[in-house]
């Protein structure tokens, strides 16, 4: 979520004049770390199935923006992340972020607790500070506008919901698929020798490609050691039902198998395209699976960005703006000279007749490489 969207969300929550099932207002940063940890755990175990927000710098009764700029207990993201990561959570640790926005000339800190299917979150060992204890094995929950499980056990219905969420019991088939695709080490595949793949925990979820791949061409192929490309229909199945259709691509004499990439036409640039993976989509998750978690699309050649990779659509839009700003940093003649062999291969194989060309692949990759350097 971009900062302006986060600001709009907080303003909306403020307008409600109350706390809720996934948001909490705090006048100050916690001076007791056990209280801070309890709030984070409760928000991670919320009943709303969405990101949760601890909004610091807002008094809730009466509702008033105080600001956090002079708070001596204020924390930075790395300090907060190290604190949470250092606790002995059972199996999974809550994923958090920390953002600062400005409203009414005051700074407001927002601890964002990401919505994940790893619930319930609980500790394996107690954590105590100044008389406050988070007990191991106990499930604390955010229920409506309060913390449940503090003085008595959280309601059974809440605990049951959180366990169902972890194992995807209450999800639709597509939601379960998305959840399973988030664990690349749980998928068994060997595309060079097998025509199928499956989830080792839930083998009813599997993938199937054609017996024989079809020879084709995509300009990205020109940047591999052997500039050839083959493709096949790839069906993702639940039992015997096809639930998603895409393609399996093979490059460099079948040394590198990748899912089908998406394409994007750059605004205000006539006929300029680039191919990319969005890691939050099904194809993006397949990329992570097929590359064993590396997202490295190279083969025998050094890593090259034939196909661009983004974490999500917001990051792709950020790059798209950067590309338009820096589009003329490299002249067309520079690109054609540096990548003359790849461009010649593309022209010879396909006559440059596809939606975009090896020249466009090279230019987008050059700008993408520069963008990555400036964002690390």
C-alpha positions in Angstrom: 0.0 0.0 0.0 1.4 3.4 -1.0 1.7 6.2 1.6 -1.2 8.2 0.2 -3.4 5.2 0.3 -2.4 4.5 3.9 -3.1 8.1 4.8 -6.6 7.8 3.3 -7.2 4.6 5.2 -6.2 6.1 8.6 -8.3 9.2 7.9 -11.3 6.9 7.2 -10.7 4.9 10.4 -10.4 8.2 12.4 -13.7 9.3 10.9 -15.4 6.2 12.4 -14.6 7.5 15.9 -13.8 4.1 17.3 -11.5 1.2 17.3 -12.3 -2.1 15.5 -11.4 -5.6 14.7 -8.3 -4.8 12.7 -7.2 -1.3 14.0 -6.2 0.1 17.3 -5.4 3.7 18.4 -2.6 4.4 20.9 -1.7 7.9 22.2 2.0 6.9 22.7 4.4 4.1 21.9 4.3 1.4 24.5 6.7 1.8 27.4 6.3 -2.0 28.2 7.6 -4.3 25.5 5.3 -7.1 26.7 2.3 -4.9 26.1 3.6 -4.1 22.6 4.2 -7.8 21.8 0.7 -8.6 23.1 -0.9 -6.0 20.8 1.1 -7.3 17.8 0.1 -10.9 18.5 -3.6 -10.0 18.9 -3.6 -8.1 15.7 -1.8 -11.0 13.8 -4.6 -13.2 15.2 -7.5 -10.9 14.1 -10.8 -12.2 13.0 -11.2 -10.0 9.9 -8.8 -11.8 7.6 -6.9 -8.7 6.6 -3.9 -6.5 7.4 -4.1 -5.0 10.9 -3.0 -1.6 12.1 -1.7 -0.2 15.4 -2.0 3.6 14.9 0.3 5.5 17.3 -0.1 9.2 18.1 -3.9 9.2 18.3 -5.9 9.5 21.5 -9.1 7.4 21.3 -11.2 9.0 24.0 -11.9 11.6 23.0 -10.6 11.0 19.5 -7.7 13.5 19.0 -4.5 13.5 17.0 -1.6 14.0 19.4 1.4 13.0 17.2 4.3 10.9 17.9 7.2 13.2 17.0 8.2 13.9 20.7 7.7 10.3 22.0 10.9 9.1 23.7 9.8 5.4 23.3 9.5 5.8 19.5 11.0 2.9 17.5 12.4 2.4 14.1 11.5 -0.4 11.8 14.7 -2.3 12.2 14.5 -2.1 16.0 10.8 -3.2 16.0 11.6 -6.1 13.5 14.5 -7.3 15.6 12.3 -7.3 18.7 9.6 -9.4 17.2 12.0 -11.7 15.4 13.8 -12.3 18.6 10.8 -13.8 20.4 10.4 -17.6 20.4 7.3 -18.0 18.3 5.9 -21.4 17.5 6.5 -22.1 13.8 5.7 -18.7 12.4 6.5 -15.1 13.3 4.2 -12.3 12.5 5.2 -10.1 9.5 5.3 -6.4 10.3 6.0 -3.1 8.7 6.3 0.4 10.2 5.2 3.5 8.3 4.9 7.2 9.2 2.3 9.5 7.8 1.4 13.1 8.5 -2.1 14.4 9.4 -2.9 17.8 10.8 0.9 18.6 10.9 1.5 15.7 13.3 3.5 12.5 12.6 1.6 9.3 13.1 3.4 5.9 13.2 1.5 2.9 12.0 2.6 -0.7 12.8 1.2 -2.8 10.0 0.7 -6.5 10.8 0.5 -8.4 7.5 -2.4 -10.8 6.9 -1.0 -14.3 6.5 -2.4 -17.8 6.8 0.1 -18.8 9.5 -2.4 -18.4 12.3 -2.6 -18.8 15.2 0.5 -17.0 16.3 1.7 -17.9 19.8 4.9 -18.2 21.8 6.9 -21.3 22.8 8.3 -19.7 25.9 7.0 -16.9 28.2 8.0 -13.3 27.7 7.7 -11.0 30.6 8.5 -7.4 31.4 7.6 -5.2 34.4 5.0 -7.6 35.7 3.3 -8.2 32.3 3.6 -11.8 30.9 2.8 -13.3 27.5 2.3 -17.0 28.3 3.6 -19.7 26.0 1.1 -21.8 24.2 -1.7 -19.3 24.9 -3.6 -17.9 21.9 -4.4 -14.2 22.1 -6.9 -12.8 19.7 -8.2 -9.4 18.5 -11.9 -9.7 18.8 -13.9 -6.6 17.7 -12.2 -3.8 19.6 -10.6 -5.7 22.4 -7.9 -8.3 23.3 -9.3 -11.8 24.0 -7.4 -14.5 25.8 -5.8 -12.2 28.4 -7.6 -13.1 31.6 -9.4 -16.2 30.3 -9.0 -18.4 27.2 -10.0 -16.9 23.9 -13.3 -18.2 22.6 -13.1 -21.7 21.0 -14.8 -20.3 17.9 -11.9 -17.8 17.4 -9.2 -20.5 17.9 -11.0 -22.9 15.6 -11.2 -20.1 12.9 -7.5 -19.4 13.2 -6.5 -23.1 12.7 -8.9 -23.5 9.8 -7.2 -20.4 8.3 -3.8 -22.0 8.6 -4.8 -25.2 6.8 -7.1 -23.5 4.3 -10.1 -25.5 5.4 -12.5 -22.7 4.9 -11.0 -21.4 1.7 -12.3 -21.8 -1.9 -10.3 -24.0 -4.2 -8.5 -21.0 -5.8 -7.7 -19.5 -2.4 -6.3 -22.9 -1.3 -4.2 -23.0 -4.5 -2.8 -19.5 -3.9 -1.9 -20.5 -0.3 -0.2 -23.7 -1.5 1.8 -21.9 -4.2 3.3 -19.7 -1.4 5.4 -22.7 -0.3 7.7 -23.6 -3.2 9.5 -26.3 -1.3 6.2 -28.3 -1.1 6.0 -28.8 -4.8 7.6 -31.8 -6.5 8.6 -31.1 -10.2 11.1 -32.2 -12.7 10.0 -30.8 -16.0 13.0 -32.1 -17.9 11.9 -35.7 -17.2 8.3 -35.5 -16.0 5.1 -34.0 -17.6 3.5 -33.3 -14.2 4.2 -31.7 -10.8 2.3 -32.0 -7.6 2.1 -30.7 -4.0 3.6 -33.2 -1.7 1.2 -32.4 1.2 -1.9 -32.2 -1.0 -1.3 -34.2 -4.2 -4.8 -33.5 -5.4 -3.3 -30.2 -6.4 -1.1 -30.9 -9.4 0.1 -29.5 -12.7 0.1 -31.1 -16.1 1.8 -30.1 -19.4 1.6 -31.5 -22.9 3.5 -34.7 -23.8 5.5 -32.8 -26.4 6.4 -29.1 -26.3 5.9 -26.9 -29.4 8.7 -25.0 -30.9 8.1 -21.2 -30.7 9.8 -17.9 -30.2 9.9 -15.1 -27.7 12.5 -12.4 -27.9 13.8 -13.2 -24.4 15.1 -16.4 -25.9 17.8 -14.5 -27.9 19.5 -13.7 -24.6 20.1 -17.4 -23.7 23.2 -19.3 -24.7 21.1 -21.4 -27.1 18.6 -19.0 -28.5 15.6 -21.4 -28.9 12.3 -21.5 -27.1 9.6 -24.2 -26.7 6.2 -24.0 -25.0 3.4 -26.1 -23.8 -0.1 -25.6 -22.3 0.2 -25.9 -18.5 -3.0 -26.9 -16.6 -3.2 -26.6 -12.8 -5.7 -29.2 -11.6 -7.6 -30.1 -8.5 -8.2 -33.8 -8.7 -9.3 -34.1 -12.4 -10.7 -30.6 -12.8 -8.6 -27.9 -14.5 -8.8 -24.8 -12.2 -6.2 -22.6 -14.0 -4.7 -22.6 -17.5 -1.3 -21.0 -18.4 1.8 -22.0 -20.3 5.2 -23.6 -19.5 8.1 -22.1 -21.4 11.5 -23.8 -22.0 14.7 -21.9 -22.9 18.3 -22.7 -23.6 17.7 -26.3 -25.0 15.4 -27.1 -22.1 17.8 -26.1 -19.4 15.5 -23.4 -18.0 11.8 -23.9 -17.5 9.7 -20.8 -16.7 6.0 -20.0 -16.5 4.4 -17.7 -19.1 5.2 -14.1 -18.5 2.9 -11.1 -18.7 3.4 -8.2 -21.1 2.9 -4.5 -20.7 2.8 -1.6 -23.2 4.6 1.5 -21.9 2.4 4.6 -21.9 3.4 7.4 -24.2 6.0 5.1 -25.9 4.8 3.9 -29.3 5.0 0.2 -29.6 7.4 -0.3 -26.6 6.7 -3.4 -24.5 8.3 -5.4 -21.8 7.6 -8.9 -20.3 7.5 -9.3 -16.6 6.5 -11.5 -13.6 4.5 -10.2 -10.7 5.4 -12.4 -7.8 2.0 -11.9 -6.2 0.2 -13.6 -9.1 -0.1 -17.3 -9.9 2.5 -17.1 -12.7 4.8 -15.2 -10.3 4.4 -17.9 -7.6 5.1 -20.6 -10.3 8.3 -18.8 -11.1 9.4 -19.1 -7.5 8.5 -22.8 -7.5 10.2 -23.6 -10.8 13.4 -21.7 -9.8 13.5 -23.4 -6.3 12.9 -20.1 -4.5 15.7 -18.1 -6.3 13.6 -16.3 -9.0 16.7 -16.6 -11.1 15.7 -16.9 -14.8 19.3 -17.3 -16.1 20.7 -20.5 -17.4 24.3 -20.9 -18.5 24.8 -17.2 -19.2 25.3 -14.6 -16.4 22.1 -13.3 -14.9 20.3 -11.0 -17.4 16.9 -9.4 -17.1 15.3 -10.8 -20.2 12.0 -10.9 -18.2 11.6 -8.3 -15.5 10.5 -9.3 -12.0 8.4 -7.3 -9.5 7.0 -8.1 -6.1 3.6 -6.7 -6.9 1.7 -4.4 -9.2 2.6 -1.3 -7.2 6.3 -2.0 -7.7 5.7 -2.5 -11.4 4.0 0.8 -11.7 6.9 2.4 -9.8 9.3 1.0 -12.4 7.1 2.0 -15.3 7.3 5.7 -14.1 11.0 5.3 -13.8 11.3 3.8 -17.3 9.5 6.7 -18.8 11.7 9.2 -17.0 14.9 7.5 -18.0 13.9 6.2 -21.4 16.5 8.2 -23.2 19.4 7.5 -20.9 20.5 4.9 -23.4 20.3 5.8 -27.1 18.9 3.3 -29.6 22.2 3.1 -31.3 24.0 2.2 -28.0 21.5 -0.6 -27.5 21.7 -2.0 -31.0 25.5 -2.0 -30.9 25.8 -3.7 -27.5 23.2 -6.3 -28.2 23.7 -6.7 -32.0 23.9 -10.5 -31.9 20.7 -10.9 -29.9 18.9 -8.5 -32.1 20.1 -10.2 -35.2 19.0 -13.6 -33.8 15.6 -12.2 -33.1 15.3 -10.7 -36.6 16.5 -13.9 -38.2 14.2 -16.2 -36.3 11.0 -14.1 -36.2 11.7 -11.1 -38.4 10.9 -8.9 -35.4 7.2 -9.6 -35.9 6.1 -10.3 -32.4 4.5 -7.9 -30.0 7.9 -6.6 -29.0 11.5 -7.3 -30.0 15.0 -8.2 -28.6 15.9 -4.6 -28.9 13.0 -3.7 -26.5 14.0 -6.5 -24.2 17.6 -5.1 -24.1 16.5 -1.5 -23.5 14.0 -2.4 -20.8 16.6 -4.6 -19.1 19.2 -1.9 -19.1 16.8 0.6 -17.4 15.6 -2.1 -15.0 19.2 -2.9 -14.0 19.8 0.8 -13.2 16.5 1.0 -11.3 17.4 -2.0 -9.2 20.8 -0.4 -8.4 19.2 2.8 -7.2 16.6 0.9 -5.1 19.1 -1.3 -3.1 
